Amino acid sequence: MRHNKHHASLGVTREHRESMLANLAASLIKHGRIQTTLAKARALRPFIEKIITKAKHASVATEKSAALHLHRLAMSDVRDEAAVTLLFSEKVAQFANRAGGYTRIYKLGARRISDAAELALIEFVAAEDTGYKKSKGRKSAKRKKSAAKVEAPAEAVVETEAAPETPVASDAPAAPAEGEAQS
């Protein structure tokens, strides 16, 4: 069976993919923001977020052996001692109050000249960043209108039943009743 086998293959072997993700993660930790292809950025996001979670657990670990174990696990994934040390000692404080979502991917809208791969920017999210707010643009206005249309007929029925009927006066002569002859 092939349960839990989904991952971005990126068109390379497993060993190459692990090395590539380790190098991308080390660069992201050192620089805070890197430009790469969209596919690599999407593959890097879960990889680096698991490393950051290990660093967070190590920072709150009560035993030194538990923190050391997590540090070694991160080293086995990233394989860059300077980057892992920087993450575990300095950058982990940046993510202390965040419950996930440590990275953000921006599509650059440009394509690489050599192979036309879509480019993206992946960066760490700042500690005080709360994320994007719901837009009050065109889509939300459409939703409000459609919700009003669904509710409007029900409200109109309630209003007409509650209001007494008043005859409407008009300047035109009244139509003759049935059975009366028209002259």
Secondary structure as GFF3:
##gff-version 3
##sequence-region A 1 183
A	DSSP	alpha_helix	14	31	.	.	.	ID=ss1
A	DSSP	beta_strand	33	37	.	.	.	ID=ss2
A	DSSP	alpha_helix	38	59	.	.	.	ID=ss3
A	DSSP	alpha_helix	64	78	.	.	.	ID=ss4
A	DSSP	alpha_helix	81	89	.	.	.	ID=ss5
A	DSSP	three_ten_helix	91	95	.	.	.	ID=ss6
A	DSSP	beta_strand	103	111	.	.	.	ID=ss7
A	DSSP	beta_strand	118	124	.	.	.	ID=ss8
A	DSSP	alpha_helix	138	162	.	.	.	ID=ss9
###
